Amino acid sequence: MVQYHPEVVGGVVTHPYINRYDTVRKHCLVPSPTNKYTNMKTIVFLGLLAVAVAAPQAPTEPIPILRQESEVNPDGSYSYSFETGNGIAAEEKGALKNIGAEEPALEVQGQFQYPSDDGTNIQLTYTANENGFQPQGAHLPTAPPVPAAIQRALDYLATAPPQPENRRR
């Protein structure tokens, strides 16, 4: 019967019944980092490759600009508009407005439109002034209607006489 004598190579004890990628260190089986991490790197690489292949590709031809206008006036007012070959269009006008403060406020009105993924045209009109940004569009969500009982209570409170204040002395 031939006996196998473990061989020490570079501080690592090898054994005939252990895969050449595994090592025995202090009587414990430790998987080789090369084998374990090579598999993980392969899986990560294949995953990234799948994502890259599935990503939408950029159009090969540039999209033409059909119309573009821009005007800036010395009084601070401005306007611009543009339209592209893929259905995107926008226009905006702005002017300084005296609101009674130290500095005038900018009042802006505009609109833009673009085709959605399903082919419908999305259009948004907006005003931006001292009261904030106020968009309007058919695609924007709206608040649900006020329940009838709450609306009656609000109407009653709006027409009710004011209550006297309770003053503590």
DABEL-V414175 format. One record per backbone hydrogen bond with DSSP energy under -0.5 kcal/mol. NH is the residue of the N-H (numbers start at 1). CO is the residue of the C=O. If there is no record, write none. Layout:
BEGIN
<<NH:CO> <NH:CO>>
END
This chain:
BEGIN
<<3:1> <6:4> <7:14> <9:7> <9:12> <10:8> <12:9> <13:24> <14:7> <14:12> <18:15> <22:19> <23:30> <24:13> <25:23> <25:28> <28:25> <30:23> <30:28> <36:32> <37:33> <38:34> <39:35> <40:36> <41:37> <42:38> <43:39> <44:40> <45:41> <46:42> <47:43> <48:44> <49:45> <50:46> <51:47> <52:48> <53:49> <54:50> <55:51> <66:64> <66:83> <67:83> <69:81> <71:79> <73:77> <76:73> <78:94> <79:71> <80:92> <81:69> <82:90> <83:67> <84:88> <85:64> <87:84> <89:113> <90:82> <91:111> <92:80> <93:109> <94:78> <95:107> <97:105> <99:97> <105:97> <107:95> <107:105> <108:106> <108:128> <109:93> <110:126> <111:91> <112:124> <113:89> <114:122> <116:120> <119:116> <122:114> <122:120> <123:121> <124:112> <125:136> <126:110> <127:134> <128:108> <129:132> <132:129> <134:127> <135:133> <136:125> <140:137> <151:147> <152:148> <153:149> <154:150> <155:151> <156:152> <157:153> <158:154> <159:155> <160:156> <167:165> <168:166>>
END
